[in-house]
Amino acid sequence: MRFFWFLLLLAFLATVGLFAWQNAGDVTLRFFDWQLTASLALLIGAVYLIGMFSGWSVLGMLRRASYRIGER
């Protein structure tokens, strides 16, 4: 079973690597007067990491709130 998950991980990493290689072109992100030019793959990776962090934060906040409600 471990070998299956290892192959699945390798397939996922290969797909991510292929995506990054094929989307190496630069894009410009604009927000009001601020702009950033970077590769599309880098921007998507950064947005994904920011989403993971914010999702964990919201989930933690909801868990703490439900715990406090349960104490009463």
MODELLER restraints for C-alpha pairs under 7 A, 6 or more apart:
rsr = mdl.restraints
at = mdl.atoms
rsr.add(forms.Gaussian(group=physical.xy_distance, feature=features.Distance(at['CA:20:A'], at['CA:41:A']), mean=5.04, stdev=0.5))
rsr.add(forms.Gaussian(group=physical.xy_distance, feature=features.Distance(at['CA:23:A'], at['CA:40:A']), mean=5.93, stdev=0.5))
rsr.add(forms.Gaussian(group=physical.xy_distance, feature=features.Distance(at['CA:23:A'], at['CA:41:A']), mean=5.91, stdev=0.5))
rsr.add(forms.Gaussian(group=physical.xy_distance, feature=features.Distance(at['CA:24:A'], at['CA:39:A']), mean=5.43, stdev=0.5))
rsr.add(forms.Gaussian(group=physical.xy_distance, feature=features.Distance(at['CA:24:A'], at['CA:40:A']), mean=6.33, stdev=0.5))
rsr.add(forms.Gaussian(group=physical.xy_distance, feature=features.Distance(at['CA:24:A'], at['CA:41:A']), mean=6.45, stdev=0.5))
rsr.add(forms.Gaussian(group=physical.xy_distance, feature=features.Distance(at['CA:25:A'], at['CA:39:A']), mean=5.40, stdev=0.5))
rsr.add(forms.Gaussian(group=physical.xy_distance, feature=features.Distance(at['CA:25:A'], at['CA:40:A']), mean=6.34, stdev=0.5))
rsr.add(forms.Gaussian(group=physical.xy_distance, feature=features.Distance(at['CA:26:A'], at['CA:37:A']), mean=6.34, stdev=0.5))
rsr.add(forms.Gaussian(group=physical.xy_distance, feature=features.Distance(at['CA:26:A'], at['CA:38:A']), mean=5.14, stdev=0.5))
rsr.add(forms.Gaussian(group=physical.xy_distance, feature=features.Distance(at['CA:26:A'], at['CA:39:A']), mean=4.24, stdev=0.5))
rsr.add(forms.Gaussian(group=physical.xy_distance, feature=features.Distance(at['CA:26:A'], at['CA:40:A']), mean=6.06, stdev=0.5))
rsr.add(forms.Gaussian(group=physical.xy_distance, feature=features.Distance(at['CA:27:A'], at['CA:37:A']), mean=5.57, stdev=0.5))
rsr.add(forms.Gaussian(group=physical.xy_distance, feature=features.Distance(at['CA:27:A'], at['CA:38:A']), mean=5.73, stdev=0.5))
rsr.add(forms.Gaussian(group=physical.xy_distance, feature=features.Distance(at['CA:27:A'], at['CA:39:A']), mean=5.95, stdev=0.5))
rsr.add(forms.Gaussian(group=physical.xy_distance, feature=features.Distance(at['CA:27:A'], at['CA:40:A']), mean=5.94, stdev=0.5))
rsr.add(forms.Gaussian(group=physical.xy_distance, feature=features.Distance(at['CA:28:A'], at['CA:35:A']), mean=6.70, stdev=0.5))
rsr.add(forms.Gaussian(group=physical.xy_distance, feature=features.Distance(at['CA:28:A'], at['CA:36:A']), mean=5.54, stdev=0.5))
rsr.add(forms.Gaussian(group=physical.xy_distance, feature=features.Distance(at['CA:28:A'], at['CA:37:A']), mean=4.28, stdev=0.5))
rsr.add(forms.Gaussian(group=physical.xy_distance, feature=features.Distance(at['CA:28:A'], at['CA:38:A']), mean=6.62, stdev=0.5))
rsr.add(forms.Gaussian(group=physical.xy_distance, feature=features.Distance(at['CA:29:A'], at['CA:35:A']), mean=5.47, stdev=0.5))
rsr.add(forms.Gaussian(group=physical.xy_distance, feature=features.Distance(at['CA:29:A'], at['CA:36:A']), mean=5.12, stdev=0.5))
rsr.add(forms.Gaussian(group=physical.xy_distance, feature=features.Distance(at['CA:29:A'], at['CA:37:A']), mean=6.25, stdev=0.5))
rsr.add(forms.Gaussian(group=physical.xy_distance, feature=features.Distance(at['CA:30:A'], at['CA:36:A']), mean=6.56, stdev=0.5))
